[in-house]
Amino acid sequence: MGRTLTRCAGFSRDQAGQTAIEWTLVLAAFGLPMIYVFAMLLSILAAHYRMVAFLESLPFP
């Protein structure tokens, strides 16, 4: 257990990969929510296209 704590304490002092970790966290903070936003917008666009296709296929009165 002591060896694990020593390794974890070493990670806090080591700043070699800090920039990569920060970029990973920034991309995760914006990228993961955008997946759901794009999925929602795609479903809205598909519903709109279905409505337009339905209205265009109606016969003229």
C-alpha positions in Angstrom: 0.0 0.0 0.0 2.9 2.3 0.8 4.4 1.8 -2.6 1.1 2.8 -4.3 0.9 6.0 -2.3 4.5 6.8 -3.2 3.8 6.3 -6.9 0.6 8.5 -6.7 2.6 11.2 -4.8 5.2 11.1 -7.6 2.5 11.8 -10.2 1.5 15.0 -8.5 5.1 16.3 -8.7 5.7 15.1 -12.3 4.6 17.7 -14.8 5.9 16.1 -18.0 2.4 15.1 -19.3 0.4 17.8 -17.7 -0.3 19.6 -21.0 -1.5 16.4 -22.6 -3.8 15.6 -19.7 -5.2 19.2 -19.7 -5.9 18.9 -23.5 -7.5 15.6 -22.9 -9.8 17.0 -20.2 -10.7 20.0 -22.3 -11.6 17.8 -25.3 -13.6 15.5 -23.1 -15.4 18.4 -21.4 -16.5 19.8 -24.8 -16.4 16.7 -27.0 -18.5 14.3 -25.0 -21.5 16.7 -24.6 -21.2 17.7 -28.3 -21.9 14.0 -29.2 -25.3 14.3 -27.5 -26.0 17.7 -29.0 -25.2 16.5 -32.5 -27.4 13.4 -32.0 -30.2 15.6 -30.8 -29.8 18.0 -33.8 -29.7 15.1 -36.2 -32.9 13.7 -34.8 -34.6 17.1 -35.1 -33.3 17.5 -38.7 -34.6 14.0 -39.5 -38.0 14.8 -38.1 -38.1 18.0 -40.1 -37.2 16.2 -43.3 -39.9 13.6 -42.6 -42.4 16.4 -42.2 -41.3 18.1 -45.4 -41.3 14.9 -47.4 -44.7 14.0 -46.1 -46.1 17.5 -47.1 -44.5 17.3 -50.5 -46.0 13.9 -51.2 -49.6 15.1 -50.5 -51.7 15.4 -53.7 -52.9 18.8 -54.7 -56.4 19.6 -53.6 
